[in-house]
Amino acid sequence: MSTVEDRLRAATRAAARTVPPGSAPPLVLPERTGAAGAWRGGPSLRGWLAPVAAAVAVAAAIGTSVAVSGIIHGHRHHHPRPAAASPLSGLPAYYITLTGSAGRRAVVRATATGAVVATLSPPRPYRVFGLVAASGNGREFVLSAARLTIIRRDGGKFFNNGPPSFFLLRIGPGGARLTAQRIPALRGNEAEYAALSPDGSKLALAVRGGGGPPPAIEVVTLATGAERVWTWPGGPPITNNAGGSGEVLSWAADGTVAFQQWAGDSIDVRLLDTAAPGSSLQRDSKLALQWRHDAETFHYTHGHITNVIFGYSAIITPDGSKIVAATASVTPKPLHSELAFTEFAASTGTVTRVLYPQQLPGLYPGQVQDVLWSNHSGSKLIVVAHRPGPPVPLGKHGRDAGNPIEFGVVSGSRFTPLPGAPSLQSLGFGSWPVW
C-alpha cells in the first residue's frame, strides 16, 4: 500500500517532467560596480529572501535540478580586490558560514572584506541547513537542508532531521543559480561528511560507520545523479578525533578523495582514486599518513610527541601532492611546545614544509588550530590559528597557552588575519567557515 508521501513523490516527479530543462531563470546577483567589485543592492535582505525561499521550496518539492528565480541583494560597501602582492590575493571570492541553532541559516561572505553578501534561510518545508561543502574556488557550494522535527517523549526533547535534500549554489559573472540535486536518499540521510570536487561536478559523501551501516564513501555526479559507492564492512569509522568537526573529506583535482579514519589509537588519512574501478573502500584506498597513538587531541600531555594532529582537518592539496594539517610538538622536560601547519608528501608521508611555526616555551599548546583551505600547491592556506604575539599563559599559574585564535591566511611564516571574519563565539564549536 502506498503512503501519502509515496503519492506526493510520484506526483511531484510527474510535475518535474513538465518543466523543460533550463526554462527557469537563474537567481541573479546584482551587478558589480566596476573594478572595485562591490555588489549593488538595497539595504534590506529580509524582504528579498522570503520569495527566494519560497521559490527554492518549489524546486525542492519538484525534486529535480531546477534553477530558481529571484534576487539576493548584497552589501553596499565596496569590496576592493587585493593587490597581487597582498597575502589575500588568490583566495576564493566567497565563503559560507552557518548561523543560529533552530532554523540554521547560511551566510555568504566576501573573503576579502568579510562583508555579508547574502543570507539564505532553509527552503520550505526545511528548517535547518546541515552539511556544507565547497569546491575551493569560492563559486560552487552544496548545502543539505532538513526538516528538523521535535519529538517530546518520556519527559525529554528529541530532535529528528529526517531525510535531507541537497542544493547546489553556483555563483558566476551573471549571477547565482541555486538548484535542487538528485542525491540518493539513503546515503544522503546517513552521511555525516561531504566534500565537493574542485570543478564543482562531483559530491563525495561519507557514512561514518561504527554501530550502524558500515563505513562508506559515495561519489555522486551532480549533472546526472549517477553514483558510485565504496564500503568497508567492519572497518574503522570515517571520522576524526573530534567526532564531527572539521574537514574529514577533501578532493584533489585528479579525482582522488582523501578521508580520515579513527583506527584504534591512531588517526589515519587514506587516499581513494575515484576514477579507478572497484567498490571496496579497504582494497581500493591506500594509507597516506598516520598519527599513531593520537586517538585523542590532547594525548601530548602524556609525554614527548612529535607532529600530533592539533586540529580536526587533514586535507589534500588540489594538486594531490601533499596532506596539510595543524600539528603540535611537545617536549615535557623542559616544557616546550611548537604549533605549526605541517605539510606531508601524499606519496610517502614525510614532512615537506612547515608553515607559521610558533614557539611556546614553558607552555603546553592552547586552543586548537585548524586548516580550512589550501591553494593548488599548499603554499597558501586559510586557517584557524593562534594570533601572532608573545605566548600568553592561561590563568595566573597556567601551563597552557591562552593566545586567542582567529581566522587568517598563512603563507610561509606569515599570518594575516582575514578582514571582517566572524568571531568564533558567533559560530560555535567547530562550525568553521567553508571555502
C-alpha positions in Angstrom: 0.0 0.0 0.0 1.4 3.4 -1.0 1.7 6.1 1.7 0.7 9.7 1.3 4.4 10.5 0.9 4.8 8.0 -1.9 1.9 9.5 -3.8 3.3 13.0 -3.3 6.7 11.9 -4.6 5.1 10.3 -7.6 3.0 13.4 -8.3 6.0 15.8 -7.9 8.1 13.7 -10.2 5.4 13.8 -12.8 5.3 17.6 -12.3 9.0 17.8 -12.7 8.8 16.2 -16.2 6.7 19.1 -17.3 9.4 21.6 -16.7 11.8 21.9 -19.6 15.5 21.9 -18.5 16.9 25.4 -18.2 13.5 27.0 -18.6 13.6 28.6 -15.1 15.6 31.8 -14.9 18.7 32.0 -12.8 18.9 33.6 -9.4 20.6 36.8 -10.3 23.0 38.6 -8.1 23.2 42.4 -8.5 25.9 43.6 -10.9 29.3 44.7 -9.7 30.4 48.3 -9.7 33.4 48.2 -11.9 36.9 47.4 -10.8 36.1 47.8 -7.1 34.0 44.7 -7.4 31.2 45.8 -5.0 27.7 44.5 -5.1 24.9 46.9 -5.9 21.8 46.3 -3.8 19.3 47.7 -1.3 19.8 47.9 2.4 17.4 45.1 3.3 17.9 41.4 2.7 14.9 40.1 4.5 12.3 41.2 2.1 14.0 39.7 -0.9 14.9 36.4 0.8 11.3 35.4 1.5 10.3 35.0 -2.2 13.7 33.3 -2.8 13.0 30.8 -0.1 9.5 30.1 -1.5 10.9 29.6 -5.0 13.5 27.2 -3.6 10.7 25.3 -1.9 9.1 24.8 -5.2 12.3 23.4 -6.7 12.7 21.1 -3.7 9.2 19.8 -4.0 9.6 19.1 -7.7 12.7 17.0 -6.8 14.7 17.9 -9.9 17.5 20.2 -10.7 15.6 23.4 -11.5 17.1 26.9 -11.1 15.1 29.3 -9.0 14.4 32.9 -9.8 14.8 35.9 -7.6 17.4 38.4 -6.4 19.8 38.2 -3.5 20.8 41.7 -2.6 24.3 42.2 -1.4 26.2 44.6 0.8 26.5 48.3 -0.2 30.2 48.6 0.8 32.9 48.5 -1.8 34.9 45.3 -1.9 38.3 46.3 -3.2 40.3 43.5 -4.8 43.6 42.7 -3.0 46.8 43.7 -4.9 48.7 40.9 -6.5 51.4 41.0 -3.8 48.9 41.0 -0.9 48.6 37.9 1.3 44.9 38.0 0.5 45.4 37.7 -3.3 44.5 34.4 -4.9 41.9 33.5 -2.3 38.4 32.2 -3.1 36.0 35.1 -3.5 33.3 33.9 -1.1 32.7 31.6 1.8 29.7 30.3 3.8 29.1 30.1 7.5 26.1 28.6 9.2 24.5 30.7 11.9 21.8 30.1 14.5 20.7 26.8 16.1 17.0 26.1 15.3 16.5 27.1 11.7 20.2 27.5 10.8 20.8 29.9 8.0 23.6 30.1 5.5 25.5 33.4 5.4 27.6 34.1 2.2 30.5 36.5 2.9 33.2 38.1 0.8 36.6 36.7 1.7 38.5 40.0 1.1 36.3 42.0 3.4 34.1 39.7 5.5 31.1 41.7 4.2 27.8 39.7 4.1 26.7 39.2 0.5 23.6 37.2 1.2 21.8 35.3 4.0 19.8 32.3 2.9 17.1 30.6 5.1 16.4 26.9 4.5 13.8 26.5 1.8 10.4 25.4 3.0 9.5 22.9 4.3 13.0 22.6 5.6 14.1 24.3 8.8 17.9 23.8 9.1 20.9 23.7 6.9 23.3 20.9 7.8 26.2 19.8 5.6 28.1 22.4 3.6 30.7 21.6 1.0 32.7 23.9 -1.3 34.7 23.4 -4.4 37.5 25.6 -3.0 37.2 28.3 -5.7 34.6 30.4 -3.8 32.0 29.8 -6.6 30.3 26.4 -6.0 28.7 25.2 -2.8 26.5 22.3 -1.8 24.2 22.6 1.2 21.9 20.0 2.7 18.6 21.1 4.2 16.4 19.1 6.7 13.0 19.5 8.3 14.1 19.2 12.0 11.1 17.8 13.8 11.0 17.9 17.6 9.7 14.8 19.4 8.7 15.1 23.1 8.7 11.8 24.8 9.3 10.5 28.3 9.7 14.0 29.6 12.5 14.7 27.2 13.0 16.5 23.9 14.4 14.7 20.9 15.4 16.2 17.5 15.0 14.4 14.2 16.3 15.9 11.0 14.7 13.3 8.7 15.9 12.8 5.1 17.7 15.9 3.8 17.6 17.5 0.3 20.7 18.9 -1.3 21.1 22.1 -3.2 23.9 23.5 -5.4 24.7 27.2 -5.1 26.8 28.3 -8.0 27.9 32.0 -8.2 29.1 33.2 -11.6 29.6 36.5 -13.5 26.0 36.7 -14.5 24.6 35.9 -11.1 23.9 32.9 -8.9 21.9 29.7 -9.5 20.5 27.5 -6.8 19.4 24.1 -7.9 18.0 21.0 -6.1 20.2 18.0 -6.6 19.4 14.4 -7.1 21.2 12.7 -4.3 20.2 9.1 -3.4 18.1 9.4 -0.3 19.7 6.5 1.6 23.2 7.7 1.6 22.1 11.3 1.9 20.3 10.5 5.1 23.2 8.6 6.6 26.0 10.9 5.5 27.9 12.9 8.2 30.6 14.5 5.9 30.6 16.0 2.5 33.2 17.4 0.1 32.7 19.0 -3.4 35.3 18.4 -6.1 37.4 21.3 -7.3 35.5 21.7 -10.5 32.1 21.5 -8.7 30.9 18.5 -10.7 31.0 15.7 -8.0 30.0 15.4 -4.4 31.6 12.9 -2.0 29.5 11.8 1.0 30.8 9.7 3.9 28.9 7.4 6.1 30.8 7.3 9.4 30.2 3.6 10.3 30.7 2.1 13.7 27.5 0.7 15.3 25.3 1.1 12.2 25.8 0.9 8.5 29.4 0.1 7.6 31.8 3.0 6.7 31.2 4.1 3.1 32.1 6.8 0.7 29.6 7.7 -2.1 30.5 9.9 -5.0 27.6 11.5 -6.9 27.9 13.2 -10.3 25.7 16.3 -9.9 24.8 16.7 -13.5 23.3 13.2 -13.8 22.8 11.9 -10.3 25.0 8.8 -11.1 26.6 7.4 -8.1 29.4 5.1 -7.0 29.8 3.6 -3.5 32.8 2.2 -1.7 32.1 0.3 1.6 34.3 -1.2 4.3 32.3 -3.7 6.4 33.7 -3.8 9.9 36.2 -1.1 9.1 37.3 1.9 11.3 34.9 4.8 11.3 35.4 7.6 8.9 35.8 10.5 11.3 38.5 12.4 13.1 39.5 13.0 16.7 36.6 15.5 17.1 33.8 13.2 16.0 32.0 15.7 13.8 34.0 18.8 13.2 36.5 19.8 10.5 37.2 18.5 7.0 37.2 14.7 7.1 36.9 14.5 3.3 38.8 16.5 0.7 39.4 16.3 -3.1 42.4 16.6 -5.4 41.8 17.8 -8.9 42.7 14.3 -10.4 39.7 12.8 -8.7 41.5 11.5 -5.5 39.4 11.7 -2.3 41.4 11.9 1.0 39.5 10.8 4.1 40.3 10.4 7.8 39.7 7.3 9.9 39.8 6.8 13.6 41.7 3.5 13.6 42.0 2.3 17.2 44.7 4.5 18.7 45.6 6.3 15.5 44.3 8.9 13.1 44.8 7.7 9.5 44.5 9.6 6.2 43.7 7.4 3.3 43.5 8.2 -0.4 40.8 6.8 -2.7 41.1 7.0 -6.5 37.5 7.5 -7.6 38.4 7.1 -11.2 39.7 3.6 -10.7 37.3 0.5 -10.8 36.2 -1.2 -7.6 33.8 -0.8 -4.7 35.9 -1.9 -1.6 37.0 1.1 0.5 39.6 -1.1 2.1 41.2 -2.6 -1.0 40.8 0.4 -3.3 42.2 3.0 -0.9 45.8 3.4 0.4 47.2 4.7 3.6 48.9 8.0 3.1 49.6 9.3 6.6 49.2 8.0 10.2 49.4 9.8 13.5 50.0 6.8 15.9 48.8 7.0 19.5 46.7 10.0 18.6 43.2 9.0 19.2 42.8 12.0 21.4 43.8 15.5 20.5 45.5 16.1 23.9 47.5 12.9 24.0 50.6 15.1 24.0 50.2 15.7 27.8 51.5 12.1 28.4 54.9 12.7 27.0 57.1 13.8 24.1 55.0 13.7 20.9 56.1 15.0 17.5 53.6 16.2 14.9 50.4 15.3 16.7 47.5 16.5 14.7 46.2 19.5 16.5 43.0 20.2 14.6 40.1 18.4 13.0 41.1 18.7 9.3 43.7 16.9 7.3 43.2 17.9 3.7 44.8 17.0 0.4 46.1 19.9 -1.7 44.3 20.3 -5.0 47.4 19.3 -6.9 47.3 16.0 -5.0 50.9 16.3 -3.8 50.5 17.0 0.0 48.4 16.4 3.1 48.1 19.5 5.2 47.2 19.6 8.9 47.6 21.7 12.0 50.2 20.0 14.2 51.7 20.3 17.7 55.0 19.1 19.1 55.7 19.0 22.8 58.7 18.3 25.0 57.8 17.9 28.6 61.2 18.4 30.3 61.9 21.3 30.0 58.4 22.1 28.8 58.3 23.5 25.3 55.7 23.4 22.6 55.7 24.2 18.9 52.5 24.8 16.9 52.6 24.8 13.1 50.8 23.9 9.9 52.7 20.9 8.5 52.6 19.5 5.0 53.3 15.9 4.3 54.1 14.3 1.0 50.9 12.4 -0.1 53.1 9.6 -1.6 55.4 9.0 1.3 54.0 10.7 4.4 57.3 12.6 5.0 57.3 16.2 6.1 57.8 18.6 3.1 57.1 22.0 4.5 56.3 23.7 7.9 54.3 26.9 7.8 53.8 29.5 10.5 55.7 27.8 13.3 55.1 29.2 16.8 57.3 28.5 19.8 55.6 28.3 23.2 58.4 27.9 25.8 57.2 26.7 29.2 53.7 26.1 27.9 51.5 23.4 26.5 49.6 24.2 23.3 46.5 26.2 24.0 43.4 26.4 21.7 43.1 24.1 18.7 44.3 25.3 15.3 42.9 24.0 12.0 43.4 24.3 8.3 40.3 25.2 6.2 41.5 25.7 2.7 44.6 25.3 0.5 45.7 26.8 -2.8 46.8 24.4 -5.5 50.2 23.6 -4.2 49.7 24.3 -0.4 51.9 27.4 -0.4 49.0 29.5 0.9 46.4 28.3 3.5 43.3 29.7 5.1 43.4 28.6 8.8 42.2 29.0 12.3 45.3 29.9 14.3 46.8 31.4 17.4 47.1 35.2 16.9 50.7 36.4 16.5 52.3 37.7 19.6 54.2 36.6 22.7 52.9 33.4 24.4 50.3 34.2 27.0 49.7 31.7 29.9 46.1 30.8 30.5 45.3 31.9 34.1 47.8 33.2 36.7 49.6 29.9 37.1 48.5 28.3 33.9 50.7 26.0 31.8 48.6 26.1 28.7 48.9 28.9 26.1 45.9 31.2 26.2 46.6 33.1 23.0 43.3 33.9 21.1 42.6 32.2 17.9 41.2 33.7 14.7 40.7 33.1 11.0 43.5 34.1 8.7 45.8 33.4 5.9 49.2 31.6 6.3 52.0 31.8 3.8 55.5 30.8 4.9 56.0 32.1 8.4 53.5 34.9 8.0 49.9 35.0 9.4 47.4 37.6 8.1 44.0 37.9 9.8 41.0 37.8 7.5 39.3 41.2 7.5 35.8 41.2 8.9 35.8 37.5 9.7 33.1 36.4 12.1 34.1 35.7 15.7 34.4 32.1 16.8 31.9 32.8 19.6 29.2 33.6 17.0 29.8 30.4 15.1 30.0 27.9 17.9 32.3 24.9 18.5 33.8 23.5 15.3 31.5 25.5 12.9 34.2 26.7 10.7 33.5 28.7 7.6 33.6 26.7 4.3 35.5 27.8 1.2 
